[in-house]
């Protein structure tokens, strides 16, 4: 037995240092722009890729609470977390094949000499049956000479990492969706407040026009025009109230609770928007964007699957053995003379399979090329989204400035038109036109303010989870290191 164990030990040592067929993963070369077209990344920002809880900049406790609840209760995020657990279990299954499989077995019965069949021994025995009892431990172990099992483990680990990045992508999308919905809600609140103030002004003009008409100072048309305008504004209030309720229901859904009212503390125009966002270098998206990292993990998995398919072309060596006790008499089963064991090494070399094995290799190679193209496409999409977000943030900021100046000018037009009307210089129509223009300017200003804040959130999402901050500001950020992205793990590095 010592000789057989020596051979088994030698095989185990050879298997431990065995090669792995198939290509090792290497990140594909990507052509990244040197700098963003829409912004200049400063040197201080490039030194760090720490993510910050960007929503803290809005100084809105209700928004912070909504995001906190959403990260705990959202159903999509819960599903993503469970998928990670599933992927981890799958990875554990793939690693199990690297180790011996040990089984305990026990057998008891009777052997009929006439036909050799195994039958149950009747109570009290029988003259035509021979008892047979066996208790032992058996094991089997496939020696991974050519890396089939290790490549399968690499693929499973990469798939697990891809699932973790998918969860992070869901979290990034969830946080941005909650913030966007909240900003939209505050924007609707602002528009509703403007419309309600406008309605008060319109009703005052209705009463003023009524008094002038009853006093035979003006025609009835002025009164009816004022009434029509008041009804138009009232209809807008009802529509805004409907949109607000629907937006509250959307937020309730995102945070995982039944539809209901959403508390808010600040108006949309009070949300601070940093004038300059340090976005770092474009190449940092390789480490920050969860969809890019997920595409790379999927490429790693596809690369490892090629080696797994190629290993099937080579011999498979498997050790099987057992040790136990066997006897025809139950009372003698524990006797040392009843010991039995065996140890075998089985080799299986595929010779002809009709091209199936080669075909599987070609399938895996094609899947790996598809994964390369998907990775390149995802990265290009990431570059595009960041550039779009940067130009949107800058241009909407400029648009907001112009809208504010327009609103101021339209307000002055209303004052002048009302003075001319009350002084009898002009009729009511110029006043009505000025009021409508001023009202539209106020609504556009509130909408642009919301869009400016939305563009900031979209930039956060495009950057993956945040943006770099200078070192002197990192100390004031809430737990930046905990969420700092790390370099993707290499499944084949173990």
C-alpha positions in Angstrom: 0.0 0.0 0.0 2.9 2.3 0.7 4.0 2.1 -2.9 0.6 3.0 -4.2 0.3 6.0 -1.8 3.7 7.1 -3.0 2.5 7.2 -6.6 -0.7 9.0 -5.5 1.4 11.6 -3.7 3.5 12.2 -6.8 0.4 12.7 -8.9 -1.0 15.2 -6.4 2.3 17.2 -6.5 2.3 17.2 -10.3 -1.4 18.3 -10.4 -0.6 21.2 -8.0 2.0 22.7 -10.3 0.1 21.7 -13.5 -0.3 24.2 -16.3 -3.4 26.0 -17.3 -4.2 26.0 -21.0 -5.9 28.9 -22.7 -5.2 32.6 -22.7 -4.7 34.6 -19.5 -6.7 37.8 -19.2 -5.3 41.1 -20.2 -7.2 44.3 -20.3 -7.8 45.4 -23.9 -6.0 48.5 -25.0 -8.4 51.5 -25.0 -7.9 54.9 -26.5 -9.1 57.4 -23.8 -9.1 61.1 -24.4 -6.4 63.0 -22.6 -8.9 65.4 -21.0 -12.6 66.0 -21.0 -13.8 68.3 -23.8 -16.4 69.8 -21.5 -14.1 70.6 -18.5 -10.5 70.9 -17.5 -9.5 68.5 -14.7 -7.2 70.2 -12.2 -4.1 68.6 -10.9 -5.3 68.4 -7.3 -8.4 66.5 -8.3 -6.4 64.0 -10.4 -4.5 62.9 -7.3 -7.5 61.3 -5.8 -10.5 59.3 -7.0 -12.3 59.2 -3.6 -16.0 59.2 -4.0 -18.0 61.6 -1.9 -21.6 61.4 -0.8 -22.5 64.1 -3.2 -26.1 64.6 -2.0 -24.6 66.1 1.2 -23.9 69.2 -0.8 -27.6 70.0 -1.1 -27.9 70.4 2.7 -31.3 68.8 2.6 -31.9 66.3 5.4 -35.1 65.0 3.7 -33.2 64.1 0.5 -30.5 62.4 2.6 -33.1 60.4 4.5 -34.9 59.3 1.3 -31.7 58.1 -0.2 -30.8 56.2 3.0 -34.2 54.5 3.1 -34.0 53.6 -0.6 -30.6 51.9 -0.2 -32.2 49.7 2.4 -35.7 49.1 1.1 -35.7 49.3 -2.7 -36.8 46.0 -4.2 -34.4 46.1 -7.2 -31.5 46.6 -4.9 -32.6 43.7 -2.8 -32.8 41.5 -5.9 -29.3 42.6 -6.9 -27.9 41.7 -3.5 -29.5 38.2 -3.7 -28.0 37.7 -7.1 -24.6 38.3 -5.5 -25.3 35.6 -3.0 -26.3 33.3 -5.8 -23.1 34.1 -7.7 -21.0 33.5 -4.5 -22.6 30.1 -4.0 -21.9 29.2 -7.7 -18.3 30.2 -7.2 -18.1 28.0 -4.2 -19.5 25.1 -6.2 -16.8 25.6 -8.9 -14.0 25.6 -6.3 -15.3 22.4 -4.7 -14.1 20.3 -7.7 -10.4 21.2 -6.8 -10.7 19.0 -3.6 -11.3 15.3 -3.1 -14.9 14.1 -2.7 -15.2 11.8 0.3 -18.3 9.6 0.9 -19.3 7.3 3.7 -21.0 4.1 2.6 -22.6 1.1 4.4 -24.0 -2.1 2.9 -25.9 -5.0 4.4 -27.8 -7.8 2.7 -27.6 -11.3 1.4 -26.1 -12.8 -1.8 -28.0 -15.7 -3.4 -25.5 -18.2 -4.9 -27.9 -19.5 -7.5 -28.2 -16.3 -9.5 -25.8 -13.9 -7.8 -28.5 -11.4 -6.9 -28.4 -9.4 -3.7 -31.4 -10.0 -1.6 -32.6 -9.0 1.9 -31.5 -11.6 4.5 -34.7 -13.0 6.1 -35.0 -12.9 9.8 -33.3 -16.0 11.3 -31.1 -16.4 8.1 -31.6 -18.7 5.2 -29.8 -21.7 3.7 -29.7 -20.3 0.2 -28.3 -16.8 1.0 -24.9 -15.6 2.1 -24.6 -12.5 4.2 -22.6 -9.6 3.0 -21.7 -6.5 5.1 -19.5 -3.6 4.2 -18.7 -0.3 5.8 -16.1 2.1 4.4 -15.0 5.5 3.2 -14.6 6.2 -0.5 -13.1 9.2 -2.3 -12.6 10.5 -5.8 -10.4 13.3 -7.0 -9.8 14.7 -10.4 -6.3 16.0 -10.8 -6.4 19.3 -12.6 -3.3 18.9 -14.7 -4.4 21.2 -17.5 -6.4 23.7 -15.5 -9.9 22.9 -16.5 -11.2 23.2 -13.0 -9.1 26.3 -12.2 -10.3 28.0 -15.4 -13.9 27.2 -14.5 -13.2 28.7 -11.0 -11.7 31.9 -12.6 -14.8 32.2 -14.8 -17.1 31.8 -11.8 -15.2 34.3 -9.8 -15.3 36.9 -12.6 -19.0 36.3 -12.9 -19.4 36.9 -9.2 -17.5 40.1 -9.4 -19.6 41.2 -12.4 -22.7 40.6 -10.3 -21.3 42.7 -7.5 -20.7 45.5 -10.0 -24.2 45.1 -11.2 -25.5 45.7 -7.7 -23.3 48.8 -7.5 -24.8 50.0 -10.8 -28.3 49.5 -9.4 -27.3 51.5 -6.3 -25.9 54.3 -8.4 -29.0 54.4 -10.6 -31.3 54.2 -7.6 -29.6 57.1 -5.8 -29.7 59.3 -8.9 -33.3 58.4 -9.6 -34.4 59.3 -6.0 -32.4 62.6 -6.2 -33.8 63.4 -9.7 -37.4 62.7 -8.6 -36.9 64.8 -5.5 -35.5 67.7 -7.5 -38.4 67.4 -9.9 -40.8 67.4 -6.9 -39.2 70.6 -5.6 -39.4 72.1 -9.0 -43.1 71.3 -9.3 -43.6 72.9 -5.8 -41.8 76.0 -7.0 -44.0 76.2 -10.1 -47.1 75.6 -8.0 -46.1 78.5 -5.7 -45.5 80.8 -8.6 -48.9 79.8 -10.1 -50.8 80.3 -6.9 -49.2 83.8 -6.5 -50.1 84.6 -10.1 -53.7 83.5 -9.5 -54.0 85.9 -6.6 -52.8 88.7 -8.9 -55.2 87.6 -11.6 -58.2 87.6 -9.2 -57.2 91.1 -8.1 -57.2 92.2 -11.7 -60.6 90.6 -12.2 -62.1 92.7 -9.4 -60.4 95.8 -10.6 -61.7 95.2 -14.2 -65.2 94.6 -12.7 -65.2 97.8 -10.8 -64.1 99.8 -13.9 -66.7 98.0 -16.0 -69.5 98.7 -13.5 -68.3 102.3 -13.4 -68.5 102.5 -17.1 -64.8 103.3 -17.4 -63.9 100.4 -19.6 -65.7 97.9 -21.9 -66.9 94.5 -20.8 -64.2 92.8 -22.9 -61.5 93.8 -20.4 -63.5 92.0 -17.6 -64.0 88.9 -19.6 -60.3 88.8 -20.6 -59.3 89.0 -17.0 -61.7 86.3 -16.0 -60.4 84.0 -18.8 -56.9 84.5 -17.7 -57.7 83.7 -14.1 -59.5 80.5 -15.2 -56.4 79.5 -17.3 -54.1 79.9 -14.3 -56.5 78.0 -12.0 -56.5 75.1 -14.5 -52.7 75.1 -14.4 -52.8 74.8 -10.6 -55.0 71.6 -10.8 -52.6 70.1 -13.3 -49.5 70.9 -11.1 -51.2 69.4 -8.1 -51.8 66.2 -10.1 -48.1 66.1 -11.2 -47.0 66.6 -7.6 -49.1 63.8 -6.3 -47.7 61.4 -9.1 -44.2 62.5 -8.3 -44.7 61.7 -4.6 -46.0 58.3 -5.6 -42.9 57.7 -7.7 -40.6 58.6 -4.8 -42.5 56.4 -2.5 -42.1 53.5 -4.9 -38.3 54.1 -5.2 -37.9 54.0 -1.4 -39.9 50.9 -1.1 -43.1 52.1 0.6 -46.8 52.6 -0.3 -47.7 55.8 -2.1 -48.0 58.7 0.2 -46.9 62.3 1.0 -43.2 63.1 0.8 -41.8 65.7 3.2 -39.5 68.4 1.8 -37.5 71.2 3.3 -36.0 73.3 0.6 -37.2 74.7 -2.7 -35.6 73.9 -6.1 -34.1 77.3 -6.5 -32.3 77.0 -3.1 -30.4 73.9 -4.1 -26.7 74.8 -4.3 -24.9 73.9 -7.6 -21.1 74.0 -7.4 -19.7 76.2 -10.2 -17.0 73.8 -11.1 -16.9 70.0 -10.7 -13.5 68.3 -10.7 -14.0 65.2 -12.8 -10.5 63.8 -12.9 -9.0 62.0 -15.9 -11.1 60.1 -18.5 -9.1 56.9 -17.8 -10.5 56.9 -14.2 -13.8 55.7 -15.6 -12.2 52.3 -15.9 -12.2 52.1 -12.1 -15.3 54.2 -11.2 -18.1 53.2 -13.5 -19.8 50.0 -12.4 -21.1 49.2 -15.9 -17.5 49.5 -17.3 -16.2 47.3 -14.5 -19.0 44.8 -15.0 -18.2 44.6 -18.7 -14.6 43.9 -17.9 -15.5 41.2 -15.4 -17.7 39.5 -18.0 -14.7 39.7 -20.4 -12.5 38.0 -17.8 -15.1 35.3 -17.4 -15.3 34.7 -21.2 -11.5 34.6 -21.4 -11.3 31.9 -18.7 -14.0 29.8 -20.4 -11.7 29.4 -23.4 -9.2 27.7 -21.2 -11.9 25.5 -19.7 -13.0 24.4 -23.2 -9.4 23.8 -24.4 -8.6 21.7 -21.3 -11.4 19.3 -22.4 -9.2 18.3 -25.3 -6.5 16.9 -23.0 -6.5 13.8 -20.8 -8.5 13.7 -17.6 -6.9 11.9 -14.7 -9.0 10.9 -11.7 -8.0 9.1 -8.5 -10.5 6.8 -6.9 -10.2 4.8 -3.7 -11.8 3.4 -0.7 -11.0 2.0 2.7 -13.4 0.0 4.9 -14.5 -3.3 6.5 -16.2 -6.2 4.7 -17.4 -9.5 6.0 -20.0 -12.2 5.4 -20.7 -12.3 9.1 -21.9 -9.2 10.9 -20.2 -10.3 14.1 -16.8 -10.4 12.4 -17.2 -7.0 10.6 -14.9 -5.2 13.2 -12.2 -7.8 13.0 -8.9 -6.4 11.6 -8.8 -9.2 9.1 -11.9 -7.7 7.5 -10.1 -4.6 6.3 -10.3 -3.9 2.6 -9.1 -1.0 0.4 -8.3 -0.1 -3.2 -6.7 2.9 -5.0 -6.9 3.4 -8.7 -5.8 6.1 -11.2 -8.1 6.5 -14.2 -7.0 8.3 -17.4 -9.5 9.3 -20.1 -8.2 10.8 -23.4 -10.9 12.0 -25.9 -10.0 10.6 -29.3 -13.1 11.3 -31.5 -16.2 13.3 -30.7 -17.2 14.4 -34.2 -15.6 17.9 -33.7 -17.8 18.7 -30.7 -14.9 19.6 -28.4 -13.2 21.8 -31.1 -16.6 23.4 -31.7 -16.9 24.3 -28.0 -13.6 26.0 -28.1 -14.6 28.1 -31.1 -17.9 29.0 -29.4 -16.0 30.2 -26.3 -13.5 32.2 -28.5 -16.4 33.9 -30.3 -18.1 34.7 -27.0 -14.8 36.2 -25.8 -14.6 38.4 -28.8 -18.2 39.5 -28.3 -17.2 40.4 -24.7 -14.3 42.5 -26.0 -16.6 44.5 -28.3 -19.2 44.9 -25.5 -16.5 46.2 -23.2 -15.3 48.7 -25.8 -18.8 49.9 -26.5 -19.6 50.3 -22.8 -16.4 52.4 -22.3 -17.3 54.6 -25.3 -20.8 55.1 -24.0 -19.3 56.1 -20.6 -17.1 58.7 -22.2 -20.1 60.1 -24.2 -22.3 60.3 -21.1 -19.7 62.2 -19.1 -19.1 64.7 -21.9 -22.9 65.1 -22.4 -23.3 65.7 -18.7 -20.5 68.2 -18.6 -21.7 70.3 -21.5 -25.3 70.2 -20.1 -24.2 71.4 -16.7 -22.2 74.3 -18.2 -24.8 75.4 -20.8 -27.8 75.0 -18.5 -26.0 77.1 -15.9 -25.6 79.8 -18.6 -29.2 79.4 -19.6 -30.3 79.8 -16.0 -28.5 83.2 -15.8 -30.2 84.4 -18.9 -33.6 83.2 -17.6 -33.1 85.1 -14.4 -32.3 88.3 -16.3 -35.3 87.7 -18.6 -37.6 87.3 -15.5 -36.4 90.6 -14.1 -37.0 92.4 -17.4 -40.5 90.9 -17.8 -41.4 92.0 -14.3 -40.5 95.6 -15.2 -42.6 95.3 -18.4 -45.6 94.3 -16.3 -45.2 97.3 -13.9 -45.0 99.7 -16.8 -47.9 98.2 -18.6 -50.1 98.4 -15.5 -49.2 102.0 -15.0 -50.1 102.9 -18.5 -53.4 101.0 -18.2 -54.4 102.6 -14.9 -53.4 106.0 -16.3 -55.8 105.5 -19.2 -53.0 105.6 -21.8 -53.6 102.1 -23.1 -56.2 99.3 -23.0 -56.0 96.1 -21.0 -54.6 93.9 -23.8 -50.9 95.1 -23.4 -51.3 94.4 -19.6 -52.6 90.9 -20.3 -49.7 90.2 -22.7 -47.1 91.5 -20.2 -48.6 89.4 -17.4 -48.5 86.2 -19.5 -45.0 86.8 -20.6 -43.9 87.5 -17.0 -45.7 84.4 -15.8 -44.0 82.2 -18.5 -40.6 83.7 -17.6 -41.1 82.8 -14.0 -42.1 79.2 -14.9 -39.2 78.9 -17.3 -36.8 80.2 -14.6 -38.0 77.6 -12.1 -37.8 74.9 -14.7 -34.3 75.9 -15.6 -33.2 75.9 -12.0 -34.4 72.3 -11.6 -32.7 71.3 -14.9 -29.4 72.8 -13.6 -29.6 70.7 -10.5 -30.6 67.7 -12.5 -27.6 68.1 -14.8 -25.4 68.0 -11.7 -27.0 64.7 -10.6 -26.6 63.3 -14.1 -22.9 64.2 -14.0 -22.6 62.2 -10.7 -24.3 59.2 -12.4 -22.1 59.5 -15.5 -19.0 59.5 -13.4 -20.0 56.2 -11.7 -20.4 57.2 -8.1 -19.0 60.7 -7.6 -16.1 62.8 -8.6 -12.6 63.4 -7.3 -12.1 66.1 -4.7 -8.9 68.0 -3.7 -7.1 66.6 -0.7 -7.9 69.6 1.5 -11.6 68.9 1.1 -11.5 65.1 1.6 -11.4 65.4 5.4 -14.7 67.2 5.4 -16.4 64.6 3.2 -18.5 61.9 4.9 -16.7 58.6 4.8 -15.1 59.0 1.3 -12.6 56.1 1.8 -15.3 53.6 2.5 -16.7 53.9 -1.0 -13.5 54.5 -2.9 -13.3 52.2 -6.0 -10.5 49.7 -6.1 -8.8 48.1 -9.1 -10.7 45.1 -10.5 -9.6 41.8 -9.1 -7.9 39.4 -11.5 -9.6 36.0 -11.3 -6.5 34.3 -12.5 -4.1 35.9 -10.0 -4.8 33.3 -7.3 
